[in-house]
Amino acid sequence: MVLACSGVLLKTVDVGAKWAAIAVIINVFTGLDPLFGIYIAGGLSLFYSVIGGLWADACNDFGQFIVQFVAAIVMLVAVALQLGGFGALLTIWDRLPASHLQIVQGPYTTGFIFAYLLIYTLSYNGGTWNLAQRFIAAPDGREARKAALLSAALYLIWPLVLFWPMWAAPLLYPDLADPLRAWSLMAMQLLPNGLIGLMLVAMFTHTLSMTSSDANAITAVVTRDVLPALWPRAFPRGQSSLRVARCTTFLFIITTLVIALNASRFSGVLSLLVIWFGGLVGPISIPMLLGLLPAFRRSGTTAALVSWAAGVGTFFCVRFVIDDASLATQVAAPVLSSLLLFTLIGWLRRSPVSPQVDVLLSTLNQDPSAPPEAGWRHKPLS
């Protein structure tokens, strides 16, 4: 219950940051005030998420993938032609300023990089609930594993297509004051008019896809876990109402829009995405994900609550109490303290594990769809 409620609150901050980010892109492309950009994006997502639910989200996911794929490839080709050919993409490192060749720079230290590697490992393996839905929706464990491996392979390749034009941006716009506007300016100046609209649609639909996925995941958690626990008579477990789900989706998106409109109070969009989400997703993810592994069978409810409270408390301490805490500390301290306590409490626990926990973990770690040669051993539960 505690993890569910805190996860809902975390997602409101995360989605609010996404609305604020798309408003920046809309402002560069159209000159529209960012506030109106937030209203437009949020209003569209609110409409089809409430009406269409998860099916509308799945259709939008597929459509935005096609649009973004075409737009990103066109952008890469346009930048290559502007620099003198595809070979020039491989030589930009010789022409970039020396400061752009440093992998570690400014507040983004080596410690920050490793902390975020741990955070996103937790996030993309189920800590982020809308991504967990993709695994749950798979017909069996074997298909879920294939989807995870395909996603991992694409994430090794696709970021190069997206980021290479950004790496070359200083060569095309050496006097650009705000790097956040680089992609949008490159699209407006390098792409034909028709493709400018395609690029804007790609970014816009991608944001709508992410936010609607979050909204549907949060709605499922609230209607199936939170409301039945708080008011069991009004919301019997296992009897979710479509009307309640739609109201929950509506209220969630409205709340995220309020956060987006007040993004400056959280120190801006990057602070919402990097510090707030990165610092809080770890303490919430660790008990939920590691608690599913047999190695952590002794880390029960006490370990989960203590590690969560310690991680959240550490975040607010390094964020608001310690004045000179580095960015790496603000991101790493919460997840590491949560991981340490969750592991330590489970290791120190001497009481026997209940049979229900053993049965549950044994069931979770069986995959009836896997072939025998995959190394799975199927044992009957007794």
C-alpha positions in Angstrom: 0.0 0.0 0.0 2.8 2.4 1.0 4.8 1.6 -2.2 1.7 1.9 -4.4 0.8 5.3 -3.0 4.4 6.6 -3.2 4.7 5.2 -6.8 1.6 7.1 -7.8 3.0 10.4 -6.3 6.4 9.8 -8.1 4.6 9.3 -11.4 2.7 12.5 -11.1 6.1 14.4 -10.9 7.5 12.3 -13.8 4.6 12.9 -16.2 4.4 16.6 -15.2 8.0 16.9 -16.4 7.2 15.3 -19.7 4.4 17.8 -20.3 6.8 20.7 -19.6 9.4 19.2 -22.0 7.0 18.9 -24.9 5.8 22.5 -24.3 9.4 23.6 -24.9 9.4 21.8 -28.3 6.1 23.2 -29.3 7.3 26.7 -28.4 10.3 26.4 -30.6 8.4 25.1 -33.6 5.3 27.3 -33.4 6.1 30.1 -31.1 3.1 29.1 -29.0 3.3 30.0 -25.3 4.5 26.9 -23.3 1.4 27.1 -21.1 -0.8 26.6 -24.1 1.5 23.8 -25.3 0.9 22.0 -22.0 -2.8 22.6 -22.2 -3.0 21.2 -25.8 -0.8 18.1 -25.1 -2.6 17.3 -21.9 -6.0 17.9 -23.3 -5.4 15.4 -26.2 -4.0 12.8 -23.9 -6.8 13.3 -21.4 -9.4 12.7 -24.2 -8.2 9.5 -25.7 -6.8 8.0 -22.5 -10.1 8.4 -20.7 -12.2 7.3 -23.7 -10.0 4.6 -25.2 -8.0 3.3 -22.2 -5.1 0.8 -22.7 -6.2 -0.1 -26.3 -5.9 3.6 -27.4 -2.5 3.7 -25.7 -1.3 0.6 -27.5 -2.4 2.0 -30.9 -0.7 5.3 -30.2 2.5 3.5 -29.2 2.6 1.7 -32.5 1.8 4.9 -34.5 4.4 7.1 -32.7 7.1 4.4 -33.3 6.6 4.5 -37.0 6.5 8.3 -37.1 9.5 8.8 -34.9 11.5 6.2 -36.8 11.0 7.9 -40.1 11.6 11.4 -38.6 14.8 10.5 -36.8 16.3 8.8 -39.9 15.5 11.8 -42.0 17.1 14.1 -39.4 20.3 12.0 -39.4 20.5 12.1 -43.2 19.9 15.9 -43.2 22.7 16.6 -40.7 25.1 14.3 -42.6 24.4 16.2 -45.9 24.8 19.5 -44.1 28.2 18.5 -42.8 29.4 17.2 -46.2 28.4 13.5 -46.2 28.0 10.5 -44.0 31.8 10.3 -43.6 31.7 13.7 -41.9 29.6 12.2 -39.1 32.6 10.1 -38.0 35.0 13.0 -38.0 32.9 15.5 -35.9 35.1 14.7 -32.9 38.1 16.3 -34.5 36.1 19.5 -35.1 34.1 19.8 -31.9 35.4 22.0 -29.0 37.6 20.2 -26.6 35.1 20.5 -23.8 32.6 18.4 -25.9 34.9 15.5 -26.0 34.9 14.8 -22.3 32.5 12.0 -21.3 32.3 13.2 -17.7 31.6 16.9 -17.4 30.1 19.4 -15.0 27.8 18.0 -12.4 27.4 14.7 -14.3 30.3 12.9 -12.7 31.4 9.2 -12.9 29.4 8.6 -9.7 26.3 10.1 -11.2 26.7 7.9 -14.3 27.0 4.7 -12.3 24.1 5.7 -10.1 21.8 6.3 -13.0 22.9 3.0 -14.6 21.6 1.3 -11.5 18.4 3.4 -11.4 17.5 2.8 -15.0 18.3 -0.9 -14.7 15.6 -1.0 -12.0 13.3 1.3 -13.9 13.4 -0.5 -17.2 12.9 -3.9 -15.6 9.6 -3.1 -14.0 10.3 -0.2 -11.6 8.5 2.1 -14.0 5.0 0.7 -14.0 4.0 1.5 -17.6 7.1 -0.5 -18.8 6.1 -3.4 -16.4 2.8 -3.5 -18.2 4.5 -4.5 -21.4 6.0 -7.6 -19.7 2.7 -8.5 -18.0 0.8 -8.2 -21.3 3.1 -10.9 -22.9 1.4 -14.2 -23.3 4.1 -16.1 -21.3 7.5 -15.7 -19.8 9.3 -16.8 -22.9 7.7 -14.0 -25.0 8.3 -11.5 -22.2 12.0 -12.4 -22.2 12.2 -12.0 -26.0 10.6 -8.6 -25.8 13.1 -7.5 -23.1 16.1 -8.7 -25.1 14.8 -7.0 -28.3 14.3 -3.8 -26.4 17.8 -4.0 -24.9 19.3 -4.5 -28.4 17.4 -1.6 -29.8 18.5 0.7 -27.0 22.1 -0.1 -27.9 21.6 1.2 -31.5 18.7 3.6 -31.6 20.1 6.2 -29.2 23.0 6.7 -31.7 20.5 7.7 -34.4 18.8 10.2 -32.0 21.9 11.7 -30.4 24.3 12.0 -33.3 22.6 15.1 -34.7 22.7 16.6 -31.2 26.5 15.9 -30.9 27.0 17.7 -34.2 24.9 20.7 -33.2 27.8 22.8 -32.0 29.3 22.6 -35.5 26.1 23.9 -37.1 25.1 26.4 -34.4 28.3 27.4 -32.5 26.6 30.4 -30.8 23.4 28.6 -29.6 22.7 29.9 -26.1 20.1 27.2 -25.0 21.1 23.6 -25.9 17.6 22.4 -25.1 16.4 24.2 -28.3 19.1 22.6 -30.6 17.0 19.7 -31.9 14.0 21.8 -32.7 16.1 24.5 -34.5 17.9 21.9 -36.5 14.6 20.4 -37.7 13.3 23.8 -38.7 16.3 24.8 -40.7 17.5 21.5 -42.2 14.3 19.7 -43.0 11.8 20.4 -45.8 8.6 22.1 -44.7 6.6 18.9 -44.8 9.1 17.0 -42.8 9.2 19.7 -40.1 5.6 18.8 -39.4 6.5 15.1 -39.3 9.3 15.8 -36.7 6.9 17.8 -34.5 4.3 15.1 -34.8 7.0 12.5 -33.8 8.0 14.3 -30.7 4.4 15.2 -29.8 3.0 11.7 -30.2 6.0 10.2 -28.4 5.2 12.3 -25.3 1.5 11.4 -25.5 2.4 7.8 -25.8 4.6 7.9 -22.6 2.1 9.9 -20.6 -0.9 7.8 -21.6 1.0 4.6 -20.7 1.7 6.1 -17.3 -1.9 7.2 -16.8 -3.2 3.7 -17.6 -0.6 2.0 -15.3 -1.4 4.4 -12.4 -5.2 3.9 -12.9 -4.7 0.1 -12.6 -2.8 0.5 -9.4 -5.2 2.9 -7.8 -8.4 1.0 -8.7 -7.1 -2.4 -7.9 -4.7 -1.8 -5.0 -5.1 1.6 -3.4 -8.9 2.2 -3.3 -9.8 -1.4 -2.2 -7.3 -1.1 0.7 -8.6 2.3 1.8 -12.3 1.8 1.3 -13.0 -2.0 1.0 -16.8 -1.6 1.2 -17.1 1.0 -1.5 -14.4 -0.6 -3.8 -14.4 -4.4 -3.4 -11.2 -6.0 -4.5 -11.5 -7.6 -7.9 -14.5 -5.5 -8.9 -13.0 -2.5 -10.6 -15.4 -0.1 -12.2 -14.9 1.5 -15.6 -16.4 4.7 -14.3 -13.9 4.8 -11.4 -11.0 4.0 -13.7 -11.9 6.9 -16.0 -12.3 9.3 -13.1 -8.9 8.2 -11.8 -7.3 8.7 -15.2 -8.8 12.2 -15.4 -7.7 13.2 -12.0 -4.2 11.9 -12.5 -3.6 13.8 -15.8 -5.1 17.0 -14.3 -2.6 16.7 -11.4 0.3 16.2 -13.7 -0.7 19.2 -15.8 -0.7 21.3 -12.6 2.8 20.1 -11.8 3.9 20.9 -15.4 2.5 24.5 -15.1 4.6 24.9 -11.9 7.8 23.2 -13.2 9.9 26.2 -12.3 9.1 25.6 -8.6 11.0 22.3 -8.9 14.0 24.0 -10.5 12.9 23.3 -14.1 12.3 20.4 -16.4 15.7 18.8 -16.1 15.5 18.8 -12.3 12.1 17.0 -12.4 13.4 14.4 -14.8 16.9 13.9 -13.5 16.9 14.6 -9.7 13.3 14.0 -8.5 12.5 11.0 -10.6 16.0 9.6 -10.4 16.3 10.1 -6.7 12.9 8.6 -5.8 12.4 5.7 -8.3 15.1 3.6 -6.6 13.6 3.4 -3.1 10.3 2.5 -4.6 11.6 -0.1 -7.1 14.0 -2.0 -4.9 11.5 -3.6 -2.5 9.1 -4.4 -5.4 11.6 -5.9 -7.7 14.2 -7.5 -5.4 11.3 -8.9 -3.3 10.5 -11.2 -6.3 13.9 -12.8 -6.2 14.6 -16.0 -4.1 17.9 -14.5 -2.9 15.9 -11.8 -1.0 13.2 -14.2 0.4 14.0 -13.1 4.0 13.6 -9.4 3.2 10.0 -9.1 4.2 7.6 -6.3 5.0 9.8 -4.7 7.6 12.8 -4.6 5.2 10.6 -3.1 2.4 9.1 -0.4 4.6 12.4 0.5 6.3 14.4 0.6 3.0 11.7 2.7 1.4 11.5 5.2 4.3 15.3 5.4 4.5 15.6 6.0 0.7 12.9 8.7 0.6 14.2 10.4 3.7 17.8 10.4 2.4 16.6 12.0 -0.8 14.9 14.9 1.0 17.9 15.2 3.3 20.5 15.6 0.5 18.1 17.7 -1.6 17.0 20.2 1.0 19.1 19.9 4.2 22.6 19.4 2.9 23.4 22.6 1.0 26.5 21.4 -0.9 25.4 17.9 -1.9 26.5 17.1 -5.4 24.2 16.0 -8.1 25.6 12.5 -7.9 24.9 12.4 -4.2 21.4 13.5 -4.6 20.7 10.7 -7.1 22.9 7.9 -5.7 22.4 8.3 -1.9 18.6 7.4 -1.9 18.9 4.2 -4.0 22.1 3.0 -2.3 20.7 3.5 1.2 17.5 1.7 0.2 19.4 -1.2 -1.4 21.8 -1.5 1.6 19.0 -1.7 4.2 16.8 -4.0 2.2 19.7 -6.4 1.8 21.0 -6.1 5.4 17.7 -6.5 7.2 16.9 -9.6 5.1 20.4 -11.0 5.9 20.0 -10.4 9.7 16.5 -11.9 9.9 16.6 -15.2 11.6 12.9 -16.1 11.7 11.8 -18.8 9.2 10.2 -17.8 5.9 6.5 -18.5 5.7 5.5 -21.4 3.4 3.3 -18.9 1.4 6.4 -16.9 0.5 8.3 -20.0 -0.6 5.4 -21.1 -2.8 5.0 -17.6 -4.3 8.7 -17.2 -5.2 8.8 -20.8 -6.5 5.9 -20.1 -8.8 7.2 -16.8 -10.0 10.5 -18.4 -11.0 8.9 -21.1 -13.0 8.3 -20.7 -16.7 6.0 -23.4 -18.1 6.5 -22.1 -21.7 10.3 -22.5 -21.7 11.7 -25.5 -23.5 13.7 -28.0 -21.4 17.0 -27.1 -23.0 16.6 -23.5 -21.8 17.8 -24.7 -18.4 14.5 -24.4 -16.5 13.7 -27.1 -14.0 10.0 -27.6 -13.4 9.2 -28.9 -9.9 5.7 -29.5 -8.7 4.5 -27.3 -5.8 3.7 -29.2 -2.6 
